[in-house]
Amino acid sequence: MCLYQIFIFTAQMKERFKALTGLRAVAAIMVFLYHNRKYWHGILPEWCIRVFNEFHTGVSLFFVLSGFLIAYTYQEAPMSTLKQFSKYLFVRLVRIFPVYLIILIISYYDNGFPITKIAVYNYTLLKGFSDKFNLDCLPQSWSLTVELSFYVFAPLIYSILKKNLVKAIFFQISLLVIVLLIGYSWFYINGNHDRWLYNWLFIFDSTFFGRFTEFFCGMLLAKRLKNGIEIKRIPKINFTLVSCVFSLLTIYSISFFEKDIYDQGTQHIGGLILRNIFLPIFLVTLIFGLITERTWLSRVLSTRVAMLLGDASYIFYLVHIGYVNRKIYNHQVLGDRNFIFLWLISIAGFLLIEKPTYLFLKRKIMRM
């Protein structure tokens, strides 16, 4: 590929990255449907409820996107010095913590503060490492611990990846083994009553160490595109369409492992394998398709409305269940389970709080 072609290819990718912002809104809507599925029992057909049971995979989409964007943006640069790594990490922290802490503190002020150790677990998101505490207060915030864990290791993983793919995979598997050994050793020594890093299902379902494959698939795509390697297209193959079809088929296949309509397929080994290993492959192919192809889906996801929803998706994720959701329900439950109202709150929160706070703190950090 000549230099001019690389420039054109890169410019097209940056323009089509807009669709990835809109894709975040899709992921958030999937999680909303997952958490509200119980209200539609008896209204929707059973097969539909079973599929909604697996729409927690919207979080998988978030993780694959995060792996791609962090690797594409930062690569191994934060590893150059301790100062650079600190800046990188602080920037990521101020992306997550301000809005989370605002909602958490208001919730505690309204409902009463818990005992000190529980509060600390929630303030620091350490709760995400415990199968006992990870769903406390704002239950969806367990995934923030997963994200933060990835942020810590991402530059090192990418640095190893640039040198050797096998070593990068081995490093992450080693982290998984170490974490499992810590959790099970803790259990056999004193019972591990708070279930820190215990047991295997919790590790593979709710921690970065068991779900690194989702982030890593995104990182692999970032490395390939960042290197300017020409990816030869297969004639007459629409990557966006094919990946959408196979992603939905995989989610539907996960539902086959459910024991009943109230179960989840990922609570069983077969469903866990499908979500943690196979689904990320199709999701990363979808990202590739949205970047490199001009389709109706990429155009829709690149619209101002879709991008605004994507920008507001983090707040939507934090308010769609938990404290804010309950407070709204105490006053009014609309027919759409307050879907539109929650988005309006999220957009306002993004424009008035999240965005200005993040930009202000980021500027301060970069001047350090």
C-alpha positions in Angstrom: 0.0 0.0 0.0 1.5 3.3 -1.0 1.8 6.4 1.3 -1.2 8.1 -0.4 -3.4 5.0 0.0 -2.5 4.8 3.6 -3.4 8.4 4.2 -6.8 8.0 2.5 -7.4 4.7 4.4 -6.6 6.4 7.7 -8.8 9.5 6.9 -11.7 7.2 6.1 -11.3 5.2 9.3 -11.2 8.4 11.4 -14.4 9.6 9.8 -16.1 6.3 10.3 -15.0 6.1 13.9 -18.1 8.2 14.4 -20.2 5.1 13.9 -18.4 3.5 16.9 -19.8 6.3 19.1 -23.3 5.5 17.9 -22.6 1.8 18.5 -22.1 2.5 22.2 -25.8 3.6 22.3 -26.8 0.2 20.8 -24.8 -1.6 23.5 -26.5 0.6 26.2 -30.0 -0.2 24.8 -29.2 -3.9 24.8 -28.4 -3.7 28.5 -31.6 -1.8 29.2 -33.7 -4.5 27.5 -31.8 -7.1 29.4 -32.6 -5.5 32.8 -36.2 -4.8 32.0 -37.0 -8.2 30.3 -38.9 -9.4 33.4 -41.6 -6.8 32.9 -42.5 -8.3 29.5 -43.0 -11.9 30.6 -46.3 -13.0 29.2 -46.4 -10.2 26.7 -43.5 -11.2 24.4 -43.1 -14.8 23.1 -40.8 -17.0 25.2 -38.0 -17.1 22.5 -37.8 -13.4 22.6 -37.5 -13.2 26.4 -34.8 -15.9 26.2 -32.8 -13.7 23.7 -33.3 -10.7 26.0 -31.9 -12.8 28.8 -28.6 -12.7 26.9 -28.6 -9.0 26.0 -26.2 -8.5 28.8 -23.9 -9.1 25.9 -24.2 -5.3 25.3 -21.5 -5.1 28.0 -19.3 -7.4 25.8 -19.8 -4.9 23.0 -18.6 -2.1 25.3 -15.5 -4.2 26.3 -14.5 -5.0 22.6 -15.0 -1.3 21.7 -12.9 -0.3 24.8 -10.1 -2.7 23.8 -10.0 -1.3 20.3 -10.2 2.4 21.1 -7.7 2.3 24.0 -5.2 0.3 22.0 -5.7 2.5 18.9 -5.4 5.7 20.9 -2.6 5.0 23.3 -0.8 1.8 22.1 2.2 1.2 24.4 3.0 4.9 24.8 2.1 5.1 28.5 4.8 2.6 29.2 7.6 5.0 28.2 7.9 6.6 31.6 6.2 6.4 35.0 4.9 10.0 34.5 3.3 9.1 31.1 1.7 6.1 32.6 0.4 8.1 35.5 -1.1 10.7 33.2 -2.7 8.1 31.0 -4.2 6.4 34.1 -5.5 9.6 35.6 -7.2 10.6 32.4 -8.9 7.3 32.3 -9.9 7.6 36.0 -11.5 11.0 35.5 -13.5 9.6 32.6 -15.2 7.1 34.9 -15.2 8.4 38.5 -16.8 11.9 38.6 -20.3 10.9 37.5 -20.2 7.6 39.3 -19.2 9.2 42.6 -21.9 11.9 42.2 -24.6 9.3 41.9 -23.1 7.1 44.6 -22.8 10.0 47.1 -26.3 11.3 46.4 -27.6 7.7 46.9 -25.8 7.4 50.2 -27.0 10.8 51.4 -30.6 9.8 50.5 -30.6 6.3 51.8 -28.0 6.4 54.6 -24.3 5.7 54.5 -23.2 2.0 54.9 -20.5 0.8 57.3 -17.1 2.2 56.4 -15.6 -0.8 54.7 -18.6 -1.2 52.4 -18.5 2.5 51.5 -14.8 2.2 50.7 -15.4 -0.8 48.5 -17.9 1.2 46.5 -16.0 4.5 46.4 -12.9 2.7 45.1 -14.8 0.1 43.0 -12.8 -2.6 44.8 -16.2 -4.2 45.2 -15.9 -5.5 41.7 -13.3 -8.0 42.8 -15.7 -9.6 45.3 -18.6 -12.0 44.4 -20.3 -10.8 47.6 -20.1 -7.1 47.1 -19.9 -6.5 43.3 -23.6 -5.8 42.9 -23.9 -3.4 45.9 -25.5 0.0 45.5 -25.1 0.7 41.8 -25.2 -3.0 40.6 -24.1 -2.2 37.1 -20.9 -0.6 38.3 -19.2 -4.0 38.6 -18.2 -3.5 34.9 -16.4 -0.3 35.8 -13.9 -2.4 37.8 -13.4 -4.6 34.8 -12.7 -1.5 32.7 -10.3 -0.1 35.2 -8.4 -3.4 35.4 -8.1 -3.3 31.6 -6.8 0.2 31.7 -4.0 -0.7 34.1 -2.8 -3.6 32.0 -3.6 -2.3 28.4 -0.3 -0.5 27.6 1.8 -3.5 28.8 -0.3 -6.0 26.9 -0.1 -3.9 23.7 3.7 -3.6 24.2 4.0 -7.3 24.4 1.6 -7.8 21.5 3.7 -5.7 19.2 6.6 -8.1 19.8 4.8 -11.4 20.0 1.2 -12.4 19.8 1.7 -15.7 21.6 3.5 -14.0 24.5 0.7 -11.5 24.8 -1.9 -14.3 25.1 0.3 -16.2 27.5 0.7 -13.1 29.7 -3.1 -12.7 30.0 -3.6 -16.4 30.7 -0.9 -16.1 33.4 -2.8 -13.3 35.0 -6.0 -15.4 34.9 -4.2 -18.4 36.6 -2.6 -16.1 39.3 -6.0 -14.6 40.1 -7.7 -18.1 40.3 -4.9 -19.3 42.6 -5.2 -16.3 44.9 -9.0 -16.7 45.2 -9.0 -20.4 45.8 -6.0 -20.3 48.1 -7.7 -17.6 50.1 -10.8 -19.9 50.3 -8.9 -22.9 51.5 -6.9 -20.9 54.1 -9.7 -19.1 55.8 -12.9 -19.6 53.8 -12.7 -16.3 51.9 -16.1 -15.2 53.3 -16.3 -12.1 51.2 -15.5 -14.2 48.1 -12.6 -12.1 46.8 -11.6 -13.3 43.4 -13.7 -16.4 44.0 -15.0 -18.6 42.4 -14.2 -19.6 38.8 -17.7 -18.6 37.4 -17.4 -15.2 39.0 -13.9 -14.7 37.5 -14.9 -15.7 34.0 -18.2 -13.8 34.2 -17.4 -10.6 36.1 -13.7 -9.8 36.0 -11.2 -8.6 33.4 -9.0 -11.6 34.1 -11.7 -14.0 32.9 -13.0 -11.7 30.1 -9.7 -10.4 28.7 -10.6 -12.1 25.3 -13.2 -9.4 24.6 -10.7 -6.5 25.1 -7.9 -8.4 23.4 -9.9 -8.9 20.2 -10.4 -5.2 20.0 -6.7 -4.6 20.6 -5.8 -7.0 17.8 -7.9 -5.0 15.3 -6.3 -1.8 16.5 -2.8 -3.1 16.0 -3.7 -4.3 12.5 -5.2 -1.0 11.5 -2.6 1.1 13.2 0.1 -0.6 11.3 -1.5 0.4 8.1 -1.6 -3.2 6.9 -3.8 -3.6 3.9 -6.6 -6.0 4.7 -7.6 -7.7 1.4 -11.3 -7.7 1.0 -13.2 -10.9 0.2 -15.2 -10.1 -3.0 -18.9 -9.6 -2.4 -18.6 -10.0 1.4 -20.3 -7.3 3.5 -18.5 -7.5 6.8 -21.0 -5.4 8.6 -24.0 -7.5 7.5 -22.2 -10.9 8.1 -20.9 -9.9 11.5 -24.4 -8.6 12.6 -26.0 -11.9 11.6 -23.4 -14.0 13.3 -23.4 -11.9 16.4 -27.2 -12.3 16.7 -27.0 -16.0 16.0 -24.3 -16.4 18.7 -26.5 -14.5 21.2 -29.4 -16.7 20.3 -27.3 -19.8 20.6 -26.2 -18.7 24.1 -29.9 -18.8 25.1 -30.0 -22.6 24.3 -28.1 -23.2 27.5 -30.8 -21.6 29.7 -32.6 -24.1 31.9 -35.7 -22.0 31.8 -37.0 -18.5 31.0 -35.5 -17.1 34.2 -32.0 -18.4 33.6 -29.0 -17.2 31.7 -26.9 -19.2 29.3 -23.7 -17.7 30.5 -24.3 -19.3 33.9 -23.3 -22.5 32.1 -20.0 -23.4 30.6 -21.3 -23.7 27.0 -22.9 -20.2 27.1 -19.8 -18.8 28.8 -17.5 -20.1 26.0 -19.8 -18.7 23.3 -19.8 -15.2 24.9 -16.2 -15.0 26.0 -14.5 -16.5 23.0 -16.8 -16.6 19.9 -18.9 -13.5 20.3 -15.9 -11.1 20.5 -14.7 -12.4 17.1 -18.0 -11.3 15.4 -18.2 -8.1 17.4 -14.7 -7.0 16.4 -15.6 -7.9 12.8 -18.6 -5.6 13.1 -16.3 -2.8 14.3 -14.0 -3.5 11.3 -17.0 -3.4 9.0 -18.3 -0.1 10.4 -14.9 1.5 9.9 -14.1 0.3 6.4 -17.5 0.0 4.8 -20.1 2.6 3.9 -23.4 1.0 4.8 -26.8 2.2 5.9 -25.9 1.1 9.5 -22.7 3.1 9.5 -24.6 6.1 8.2 -27.3 5.8 10.9 -24.8 5.3 13.7 -22.8 8.3 12.5 -25.8 10.7 12.7 -25.7 13.5 15.3 -28.6 11.9 17.2 -26.9 8.5 17.4 -23.5 10.0 18.3 -25.2 12.1 21.1 -26.8 9.0 22.5 -23.5 7.2 22.3 -21.8 10.1 24.2 -24.5 9.9 26.8 -24.5 6.1 27.0 -22.2 6.0 30.0 -24.6 8.0 32.2 -27.5 6.1 30.7 -25.7 2.9 31.8 -25.4 4.3 35.3 -29.0 5.5 35.7 -31.0 2.9 33.8 -31.1 0.7 37.0 -30.2 1.4 40.6 -30.8 4.6 42.6 -31.8 7.1 39.8 -34.0 4.6 38.2 -35.8 3.8 41.4 -36.3 7.4 42.3 -38.0 8.0 38.9 -40.1 5.0 39.3 -41.4 6.2 42.7 -43.0 9.2 40.8 -43.9 7.8 37.4 -43.4 4.7 35.4 -44.1 5.3 31.7 -45.1 2.6 29.3 -41.6 2.4 27.9 -40.2 1.8 31.3 -39.0 5.4 31.3 -36.7 4.6 28.4 -37.0 8.0 26.7 -36.9 10.0 30.0 -33.8 8.2 31.1 -32.1 9.1 27.8 -33.1 12.8 28.3 -31.6 12.7 31.8 -28.4 11.1 30.4 -28.0 13.6 27.6 -28.4 16.5 30.1 -26.0 14.9 32.5 -23.4 14.4 29.7 -23.7 18.0 28.4 -23.8 19.8 31.8 -21.7 17.5 34.0 -19.8 14.7 32.4 -18.2 16.4 29.4 -17.2 19.7 31.0 -15.8 17.9 34.1 -13.8 15.5 32.0 -12.4 18.2 29.7 -11.5 20.4 32.7 -9.7 17.6 34.6 -8.0 16.2 31.5 -6.5 19.6 30.8 -5.2 19.8 34.4 -3.7 16.3 34.1 -2.0 17.0 30.8 -0.2 20.0 32.3 1.3 18.0 35.1 
